[in-house]
Amino acid sequence: RQIQIYKACGWEIPEFAHMSLILSPKGGKLSKRDGALAISEYRKMGYLPNALNNYLLRIGWSHGNQEIISNEEAIKWFDIADVGKAAAKFDMDKLDNVNAHYIRSCKDTELILVVSRYLKESFNISVEKKEKKMLMNAMKSLKQRAKSIVELTENSLFFFKRPINIDGKALKTVNKESNNRISDIIKEIEKIKEWKANKIEDIVRKFSEKEKIKLGDIAQPIRIALTGSTTSPPIFEVMEILEKKETLLRLQDFIKRY
């Protein structure tokens, strides 16, 4: 069909080549459930352009065992002889891994711009000077745990919302003992003058030693009270980013509500 168009227009006919067919993970016809989506949908799902480009490039062509390939490297290395003849399978898990790599490699300032857009579009949260500062301080840790921009955005939400909603898994660990420990640690935290992660950690460690408990026995309840989850960036870094006043307010909210 393309050749007929070239002939009708009197153009020189180029050499045509086709990439291998892309199948579902099970080897069948690719459906929307398997990844047959418009490019715009991948943006909404939180995939970075370079990551999607890298994955699609790698799915039908290879350069040895190289998995991460920049556009510049692809242009330099590409040879039509290396295009696979067999059908390739679309693997969302591999796409997630490639995307996670590009998120970790991305500059924090660039990620903040993207996350800010998602916060506004999905949660109606405007990133002003204060919010931007928190994201900048937290991004190094946040991006280590995210496989998509959507996940990265959701993992940052606790910085901007209070009171904190405790998720189901974390809620199962909340009890009278953990609440009592939060009440006691508040008194120690109030005494901290230099609000830095290492200074906060020193106080919490001394508290755990005095109470003859493991550090995790007090650090984890603090994490749950401040973030609503059992997983987060390093909790003492979180406390520094939230600042002293917000940290104390969240701990006090936790005691009242749970």
Phi, psi and omega in degrees: 000315179295323181295322179296324178294316179299317180296316182297327181271354180073025181268159176289131184278121179281173173275129181259145175218150182239140173285162180293155179293141178258124182251170175290166179304333180270358177096005179263190179295136182289128179243174178300324180295331183269349179131001180280074184239161173293151180305322181299331179291325178293326175297315180296329180280353174095024178266135179283145181306315182295326180292314180295319178299315179299315183294314181295324177297314186286337185290336181240359183213152181220157173227086185063225179259012182294121180263320180262116185227120179284165178300320180297317179293321180298316179297320182289320188265342190299134174217128183301336180294339182270359178288130182292142179271332180279154178296143180257153179256135179278121185240106182296327179296319178293321176299318178300317181294319178295318180296319179300321178298314182291327176295314180297327183277344185287146177295142181302320181298323179290319179295323180298321178297317181291314180297322179300320179294318179294321178299320181288314184291320187263332186231003180055038177255119179271131180266102177261196185303314182295314181294321179297321178297317179296316179297319180298318181288333184263342191300322181304319179278319183300317187288345178290340187251004188251137175257352177209162177294327177298313179296319178300317179295314181297324179290341180267351187302324185298339178294334190249001185233135173208137005288155182278133173270126182275129180286165187303316182296316181292323184298330180295338181266353182279128179209180183300321181298314180294323178296318179297321179293322176298317179301318182288321183289333177304318181298324180284320181294325180299336182277347184291127181263318179263105188275078178234150185305317182292325178290321178296315179300318179302316181295317181292322178296315179298322177298315182294323178292318179297320181276357181057048176233164176289153179304319181298335181292339176249327181294322182291316174300323176298315180301313181297317181295326185270330186242342182082008185218164176273354178233142180189175169301166180314126192296329180286331172292319178301316181298318178296318181294318180293334184077161190298312184300312181293322178300312181295320179298320180291320178296320178292321176300319182300314181297319182292323187270335187234000000 
